[in-house]
Amino acid sequence: MTATREQRLLEAFATLADTLVAGYHVVDLLQNLVDTTQDVLEVTAVGLLLADETGSLDLVASTSEESRLVEVMQLGADAGPCIECFRSTGIVSLADIRQAPDEWAEFRESALEQGFLSVYAIPLRLRETTIGAMNLFSDTAGELGEHDIRAAQALADVATIGILQERALRASDAVREQLQLALNSRVLIEQAKGMLAYTHDVSMNEAFGLLRNYARRNQLSLAEVAQALVHRTLII
């Protein structure tokens, strides 16, 4: 029996809540967030940018190589809907990427090249604190429905609360350490993806699938598996 959209959304919240336990890893939490958002809202791809201790954004999670490349292009150009979303702390909608403003030209060209035609950027925020932004890409032009926007923001809010717990808000050093750990871990994951793509002669998307599936089967974090691969103490 196929689960309804509402059932999948409830399961998504339950899964995210389950990660908010002692010892959870930020990268796994955020990768779960983008995977869940793509599945439940049926968008083409999702990417997430997180701010480091200096306020600079970096890519931490994505559902595809295509969305990763577009996010990297935004970062390089320091312009695009996700950058604007983080700075304004509000949702940024671009129903037709072909109509993007001139200052987003590099983002527009990169997104169209990867097959995306619309994007919604959702802030990761809690009260006055914004720690990143999540991009929802679609290969068709058009507005995202109101209920989908609310669901995406609610999913992002759950993940944000998981990172910025009250004790972390009271101790900024703990927040910075947690965010920096996520960014450092992502570097290892990208290195591991490259190694798997080379050794298995597969695409970067397929390489990430191998990495993620191994981590899930063995109940390990993505960072743990990536570190073992990079240090050559594990072969997949």
C-alpha positions in Angstrom: 0.0 0.0 0.0 1.4 3.4 -1.1 1.7 5.9 1.7 -0.2 9.2 1.2 1.6 12.5 1.1 0.3 13.3 4.6 1.6 10.0 6.0 5.0 10.6 4.4 5.1 14.1 5.9 4.3 12.8 9.4 7.0 10.1 8.9 9.4 12.8 7.9 8.9 14.8 11.1 9.2 11.6 13.1 12.4 10.7 11.4 13.9 14.2 12.0 12.7 14.2 15.6 14.5 10.8 16.1 17.8 12.4 15.1 17.5 15.0 17.8 19.1 12.8 20.5 22.4 12.9 22.3 25.3 12.3 19.9 23.4 13.2 16.6 25.6 14.5 13.8 24.7 17.8 12.1 25.6 16.6 8.6 23.4 13.5 9.0 20.5 15.7 10.3 20.8 18.1 7.4 21.3 15.4 4.7 18.1 13.8 6.1 16.4 17.1 5.9 17.2 17.7 2.2 16.4 14.0 1.3 13.1 14.2 3.1 12.1 17.5 1.6 12.8 16.3 -1.9 10.8 13.1 -1.3 7.8 14.6 0.5 7.4 17.8 -1.6 8.4 16.0 -4.9 10.8 18.7 -6.0 13.6 17.9 -8.4 16.5 18.6 -6.0 17.3 20.3 -2.7 20.5 22.0 -1.5 21.4 23.5 1.8 23.9 26.2 2.7 25.1 26.7 6.3 26.9 29.6 7.8 30.2 29.1 9.6 31.4 31.0 12.6 32.3 34.1 10.5 28.9 34.2 8.9 30.2 32.8 5.5 27.9 30.3 3.8 29.1 26.9 2.6 27.4 23.9 1.1 26.6 21.2 3.7 24.0 19.0 2.1 22.4 18.3 -1.3 20.4 15.6 -3.0 22.2 15.7 -6.4 25.4 16.7 -8.0 23.4 19.1 -10.2 22.0 21.0 -7.2 25.5 21.0 -5.6 27.0 22.7 -8.6 24.3 25.4 -8.6 24.9 26.1 -4.9 28.6 26.3 -5.4 28.0 28.8 -8.3 25.9 30.9 -5.9 28.7 30.9 -3.4 31.3 31.8 -5.9 29.2 34.7 -7.3 28.0 35.7 -3.8 24.6 36.1 -5.4 21.4 34.1 -5.9 18.2 33.2 -4.1 19.8 31.2 -1.3 22.3 34.0 -0.6 19.4 36.6 -0.6 17.3 34.3 1.6 20.1 34.1 4.2 20.7 37.8 4.2 17.0 38.9 4.3 16.0 36.0 6.6 12.9 35.5 4.5 11.6 33.1 1.8 12.8 34.0 -1.7 10.8 32.7 -4.6 11.8 32.5 -8.2 9.0 30.9 -10.2 10.9 31.2 -13.5 14.7 31.1 -13.3 14.8 32.5 -16.8 13.4 35.7 -15.4 16.1 36.0 -12.7 17.5 39.6 -12.3 20.8 40.5 -13.9 22.7 40.4 -10.6 21.9 36.7 -10.5 23.1 36.0 -14.0 25.7 33.4 -13.0 23.2 31.5 -10.9 20.6 31.7 -13.7 23.0 30.3 -16.3 24.2 27.5 -14.0 20.7 26.5 -12.9 19.4 26.4 -16.5 22.4 24.4 -17.6 21.6 21.8 -14.9 17.9 21.7 -16.0 16.2 23.7 -13.2 13.5 26.2 -14.1 12.2 27.4 -10.6 13.5 27.6 -7.1 12.4 28.4 -3.6 14.8 29.4 -0.9 13.8 28.7 2.7 15.7 30.2 5.7 16.9 28.1 8.6 16.1 30.4 11.5 15.0 30.4 15.1 13.7 33.7 16.4 16.5 36.3 15.6 19.1 33.7 14.7 19.5 32.6 11.0 22.1 29.8 10.4 21.6 29.0 6.7 19.1 28.5 3.8 17.7 25.6 1.9 17.0 25.7 -1.9 14.1 23.7 -3.4 14.8 23.3 -7.2 12.2 22.1 -9.8 12.6 21.3 -13.4 9.3 23.0 -14.2 8.5 26.7 -13.9 5.8 27.8 -11.5 5.0 28.7 -7.9 5.3 26.3 -5.1 2.0 25.7 -3.4 1.2 27.4 -0.1 1.0 24.1 1.8 4.3 23.0 0.4 6.0 26.2 1.4 4.7 25.8 5.0 5.7 22.2 5.1 9.2 23.0 3.9 9.6 25.8 6.5 8.4 23.5 9.2 10.9 20.8 8.3 13.7 23.5 8.2 12.5 24.8 11.6 12.8 21.3 13.2 16.3 20.9 11.9 17.3 24.4 13.0 16.0 23.8 16.5 18.0 20.6 16.6 21.2 22.6 15.9 20.4 25.6 18.0 19.2 24.1 21.3 18.7 26.4 24.2 22.0 25.4 25.8 23.8 26.2 22.5 22.1 29.6 22.3 23.4 30.4 25.8 26.9 29.2 24.8 27.9 30.7 21.4 31.1 28.6 21.5 29.0 25.5 21.4 27.1 26.8 18.4 30.2 27.7 16.5 31.8 24.3 17.2 28.7 22.4 16.0 28.5 24.4 12.8 32.2 24.2 12.1 32.1 20.4 12.6 29.4 20.1 10.0 31.4 22.2 7.5 34.6 20.2 8.1 32.7 16.9 7.8 31.3 18.0 4.4 34.8 18.4 3.1 35.6 14.7 4.0 32.3 13.6 2.4 33.2 15.4 -0.9 36.7 13.7 -0.8 35.1 10.3 -0.2 32.6 10.8 -3.1 35.5 11.6 -5.4 37.4 8.5 -4.4 34.3 6.3 -4.8 33.5 7.9 -8.2 37.0 7.1 -9.4 37.4 3.6 -8.0 34.0 2.5 -9.1 33.9 4.5 -12.3 30.5 6.0 -11.5 29.0 9.5 -11.3 29.3 11.7 -8.3 25.6 11.1 -7.6 26.1 7.4 -7.7 29.2 7.6 -5.5 27.2 9.5 -2.9 24.5 6.9 -3.0 27.1 4.2 -2.3 28.4 6.3 0.7 25.0 7.0 2.1 23.7 3.5 1.7 26.8 2.0 3.4 26.3 4.5 6.3 22.7 3.6 6.7 23.2 -0.2 6.5 25.9 -0.1 9.1 24.2 2.6 11.3 27.2 4.9 11.0 27.3 8.7 10.3 28.2 9.9 6.8 31.3 11.6 8.3 32.5 8.4 10.0 32.3 6.5 6.7 33.9 9.3 4.7 36.8 9.7 7.2 37.5 5.9 7.0 37.5 6.0 3.2 39.7 9.0 3.0 42.1 7.5 5.5 42.0 4.2 3.6 40.8 2.2 6.7 37.6 1.2 4.8 36.9 -0.1 1.3 33.4 0.0 -0.2 
